[in-house]
Amino acid sequence: MIRILKKQLYKKIYVFSFLVIVYLSSLFFFLFPSNISIPVKLSVIFLPNILIIFYLIRSYYKKKLSLIIQTQKLQENINLNRLKLDKCTSLVLSLKQRVETYKSLKSIIEKLNQQSDLSTLAEILLDNLFNLIGKGKGNCILYLVDNSTQKLYIFATRKQDKMEVIKAKEGDIFDFWVIKHSTSLLVENTKNDFRFDFEIIQKQSQRTIGSLISSPLISQERLLGIIRLDNPLSYVYNQEDLRLLDTIADFSAVAIENTKLVEQTKELAIKDSLTGCFTKSYLMERIRDEFLKNIKQTKGLSLLILDIDHFKKYNDKFGHIAGDIVLRELGELLNKNIKDKGMVFRFGGEEFCIILPDTTKQEAFEIGQKIINAVRKKTFLLRRHKTSITVSVGLASSPEDANSEDELIFKADYCLYQAKQKGRDQICCI
């Protein structure tokens, strides 16, 4: 706008100057004496005017050039300021994204620290990672280290394709690299990463992996597991994603270790140290819960109570240490036979209880008979002497035999007494 106004002003000045020159020239022309020739008059009048016009034109172009230079400088400043504004806008957006990311991170950490169950903790962790970093695409896997074998195993997964099967149950070439180097891993494109042979990856992997990030879970210099995100597409993850994953992995490692310690503490509180079976106090809690579940869901609930026949004789003959060996090995045998069908409890002394949820009376009877046969065949080595034991079993089921947990225990204990009365080494029920 300024440039246009200046132009208009200069035009007016030049027109006015030209008119003044023409007027003065005409005036001077007639004022000259008549004896002077016309060419002389014209040269005297117009030569200065030509010089003046030349000067004005030259001044005009100088000013024009100056204005062009100033305009260019102003445009450069505008462009520079625009670049600065774009950078500031980009920085503001980046800072907003970081703020949102750290808010999400704070929320994740708070949720993880509130959990005392490892399965729930893993579910929360993977859900947040899958949505925050993975953007709901690809796969998110949590590997944990088996304390007995020191190998990885898949503890939990979060997958875009729920039907997809992850066959690398103990990890693959990428997970072994993380374990070996004890550091995080970013692979933007598996086809051209010099650290890994793509042909070997294709042979070993049953699914397409284009890019991945992985971070070890380390607490007190001990590897607890690995968190990994992978995607069939290349260049999905970057260094910023890896830094965020590393931060979450550090907090997750502490949370997982704390959760494991809580679970171990709970287990110590509810498990008998000698037999490895659950305690009597926990039996009463579990049978109450299972009985309430049985009433609500109208599913069968069975209870077995078993007792070692003539156990006092083994203590008197071989000593109490030998008796403890019998109890420990019997506990192992019972847990091995029951597995995930129910729970084994040490009821007291040489008595054991077995809760069998969702089990009919006939099914429980068959399980009890199977246990009797397994115990009968079991050989115990006590003070270099091979011996064997037998057990008597009482069975009661709900809703057929009892309508409350106390009645169920009473009926099962009564049937155990009947088994002993009838000659032992057998199972009795009402």
SVG drawing of the C-alpha trace seen along z (x, -y; Angstrom):
<svg xmlns="http://www.w3.org/2000/svg" viewBox="-30 -42 55 146">
<polyline fill="none" stroke="black" stroke-width="0.4" points="0.0,0.0 2.8,-2.4 4.6,-1.5 1.4,-2.4 0.9,-5.7 4.6,-6.7 4.2,-5.9 1.1,-8.0 2.9,-10.9 6.0,-10.7 3.7,-10.7 2.0,-13.9 5.4,-15.5 6.7,-14.7 3.6,-16.0 3.6,-19.2 7.3,-19.7 6.8,-19.1 4.0,-21.6 6.0,-24.2 9.0,-23.7 6.8,-24.1 5.1,-27.2 8.5,-28.8 10.0,-27.8 7.1,-29.4 7.4,-32.6 11.1,-32.9 10.7,-32.2 8.6,-35.4 10.7,-37.4 13.9,-36.9 14.8,-39.9 13.5,-39.6 16.9,-39.9 17.9,-36.4 17.3,-33.6 14.7,-30.9 17.3,-28.0 19.3,-30.0 16.2,-30.7 15.2,-27.0 18.6,-25.8 18.9,-28.3 15.4,-27.4 15.2,-23.7 18.7,-22.6 18.4,-23.4 15.0,-21.8 16.3,-18.7 19.0,-18.5 16.3,-19.1 14.1,-16.3 17.1,-14.0 17.9,-14.7 14.3,-14.1 14.1,-10.8 17.4,-9.7 16.2,-10.6 13.0,-8.8 14.8,-5.6 17.2,-5.9 14.2,-6.2 12.5,-3.3 15.5,-1.1 15.7,-2.1 12.1,-1.2 12.6,2.1 15.5,3.0 13.5,1.9 10.6,4.0 12.8,7.0 14.2,6.6 10.7,6.4 9.7,9.5 12.8,11.3 11.9,10.3 8.3,11.4 9.6,14.8 12.0,15.2 9.3,14.3 6.9,16.7 9.5,19.5 10.0,18.6 6.3,18.6 6.0,22.0 8.8,23.3 7.2,21.9 3.8,23.4 5.4,26.7 7.2,26.5 4.0,25.7 2.2,28.6 5.2,30.9 5.1,29.6 1.3,30.2 1.8,33.8 4.6,34.3 2.3,33.0 -0.5,35.4 2.1,38.2 3.4,37.5 -0.2,37.2 -0.8,40.7 2.5,41.9 1.5,40.6 -1.9,42.3 -0.3,45.6 2.2,45.5 -0.5,44.8 -2.6,47.7 0.3,50.1 1.3,49.1 -2.3,49.8 -2.3,53.4 -1.5,56.4 -2.5,59.0 0.0,59.7 -2.5,60.7 -4.5,57.4 -1.3,55.4 -0.2,57.0 -3.6,56.3 -3.5,52.6 0.1,52.3 -0.5,53.9 -3.7,52.0 -2.1,48.7 1.1,49.5 -1.0,50.9 -3.1,47.7 -0.5,45.1 2.5,46.2 1.0,48.8 -2.0,46.6 -4.1,49.8 -2.1,51.5 0.2,54.6 1.0,56.6 2.1,55.9 3.7,58.8 4.8,59.2 7.4,61.9 8.4,62.9 11.4,65.0 10.6,68.4 12.5,68.6 13.0,72.4 14.2,72.6 15.4,69.0 13.7,68.9 11.2,66.5 7.5,67.3 4.6,65.3 2.6,64.0 0.1,61.7 -0.5,60.3 -2.6,57.6 -3.2,58.1 -4.9,56.1 -5.9,59.4 -7.2,61.5 -7.1,64.6 -3.4,64.3 -1.2,66.9 2.2,66.0 4.2,69.2 7.5,67.8 6.5,68.8 10.0,68.4 11.0,65.4 12.7,65.0 15.9,63.6 15.0,60.0 14.1,61.0 17.4,63.0 19.3,59.9 17.6,57.8 18.5,60.4 22.1,60.7 22.8,57.0 20.5,56.1 19.3,53.0 16.4,51.8 16.0,52.4 14.5,50.3 14.2,52.0 12.7,49.5 12.8,52.0 13.6,55.7 14.6,56.1 17.6,53.7 18.8,53.8 22.4,55.0 22.1,56.6 19.7,59.3 19.6,61.7 16.2,61.1 16.3,64.6 16.6,66.2 13.8,64.0 11.5,65.2 12.3,68.8 11.9,68.6 8.9,66.3 5.4,67.5 4.1,63.9 5.2,60.7 7.3,58.3 8.2,55.1 9.3,53.0 9.5,53.3 10.6,51.8 11.5,53.9 12.7,53.0 14.0,55.2 12.3,55.3 15.2,55.0 14.9,54.5 18.0,54.6 20.2,55.8 17.9,58.8 16.0,59.5 12.3,60.0 11.1,60.1 10.6,58.1 8.0,55.7 7.7,55.7 5.6,54.0 5.8,55.1 4.0,54.2 3.8,55.8 4.7,52.4 8.1,50.7 9.0,47.4 6.1,47.5 8.2,46.8 10.8,44.1 13.3,43.1 10.7,41.1 8.5,44.2 11.5,46.2 12.3,43.6 8.7,43.7 8.7,47.5 12.0,47.5 10.5,45.1 7.4,47.3 9.5,50.4 11.5,49.1 8.4,48.4 6.8,51.6 9.7,53.7 9.4,52.3 5.6,52.8 6.0,56.4 8.6,57.3 6.5,55.7 3.4,57.6 5.4,60.9 6.6,60.2 3.0,59.5 1.8,62.7 4.7,64.7 3.8,63.2 0.2,64.1 1.2,67.6 3.3,68.0 0.4,66.9 -2.1,69.4 0.2,72.3 1.5,75.0 5.3,74.9 5.7,78.7 3.3,80.1 2.9,77.1 -0.9,77.4 -3.1,74.6 -3.8,74.0 -7.0,74.8 -7.7,71.1 -7.7,70.5 -9.9,73.6 -12.7,72.0 -12.4,68.8 -12.3,70.6 -15.1,73.1 -17.3,70.1 -16.6,68.3 -17.1,71.4 -20.3,72.3 -21.7,68.8 -20.7,69.1 -22.4,72.5 -25.7,71.1 -25.6,68.2 -24.6,70.2 -26.3,73.5 -23.1,75.5 -22.1,78.6 -19.5,78.3 -17.8,81.4 -15.5,81.8 -13.1,84.7 -11.6,85.2 -8.9,87.9 -6.8,89.2 -3.7,91.4 -4.5,94.8 -2.6,95.8 -0.3,92.7 0.7,92.9 2.4,96.3 4.7,94.7 5.7,92.0 6.3,94.5 8.3,96.8 10.3,94.4 10.2,91.1 8.5,87.8 11.0,86.7 9.9,89.8 6.3,88.8 7.0,85.4 8.5,87.0 5.3,89.0 3.1,85.8 5.3,83.8 5.3,86.5 1.6,87.1 0.9,83.4 2.9,83.4 1.0,86.5 -2.4,84.9 -1.5,81.6 -0.1,83.6 -3.4,85.6 -5.7,82.6 -3.9,80.0 -6.4,77.4 -9.5,79.4 -9.6,78.1 -7.5,77.1 -5.7,79.2 -5.6,78.1 -3.9,79.5 -6.8,79.8 -4.7,80.7 -2.2,83.4 -2.5,86.1 -5.8,85.0 -6.2,83.3 -9.2,81.6 -9.8,81.2 -12.3,78.7 -13.7,79.6 -15.7,76.7 -18.1,77.5 -17.8,81.2 -20.7,83.6 -20.8,86.2 -20.0,89.0 -17.0,87.2 -15.7,86.4 -16.1,90.1 -14.0,91.1 -11.4,88.6 -11.3,89.9 -10.9,93.5 -8.1,92.4 -6.3,90.8 -6.7,93.9 -5.2,96.1 -2.3,93.6 -1.5,93.5 -1.6,97.3 0.9,97.6 3.3,94.9 6.5,96.2 8.0,94.2 11.6,94.6 11.8,94.1 15.2,94.8 16.3,96.9 13.1,99.0 10.6,99.1 7.1,98.8 3.6,97.7 0.6,96.1 -3.2,96.1 -5.8,93.3 -9.5,93.2 -11.7,90.7 -15.0,89.1 -17.1,87.3 -20.0,84.8 -21.5,82.7 -23.7,79.6 -26.6,79.3 -27.3,83.1 -25.8,83.5 -25.5,80.0 -27.0,76.5 -24.2,74.7 -20.4,74.8 -20.4,76.1 -22.9,78.8 -20.7,79.8 -17.6,80.2 -19.6,82.1 -21.0,84.5 -17.7,85.2 -16.0,85.7 -18.8,88.1 -18.3,90.1 -14.5,90.3 -15.4,91.8 -17.6,94.4 -14.7,95.2 -12.5,95.9 -15.2,98.0 -15.6,100.1 -11.9,101.1 -10.0,98.0 -8.3,97.7 -11.6,96.7 -14.0,93.8 -17.4,93.4 -20.3,91.0 -23.9,90.5"/>
</svg>
